[in-house]
Amino acid sequence: MNYIELQACPICGAHPAKELCDLGRPGGHGYPGCHTYQYKCLKCNLVKGTETHDIYDHKDVAQNRARAGWNEEVNRIRALMRENKNENQNF
């Protein structure tokens, strides 16, 4: 599997950190051994990607989906910033 390279935060330029959350719950409820993955900028705390789970997929697949979700959010924000810059230049 090819791992997706993470882009830097579009706001501050920092590299995102992976947040990992165990989905197991005390008392035998939940999904023991499964996790939630999400990438988030810890420097400016303004951008975070899509949350993914490894309940049904291998953890590498779920982590790659989380990387893709981060990159999609970065691209969306950069596009909005370009649009805003272009609109401001027209005034």
Buried (B, 14 or more C-beta within 10 A) or exposed (E): EEEBEBBEBBBEEEEBBBBEEEBEEEEEEEBEEBBBBBBBBBBEEEBBBBBBBBEEBEBEEBBBBBBBBBBEBBEEBEEEEEEEEEEEEEE
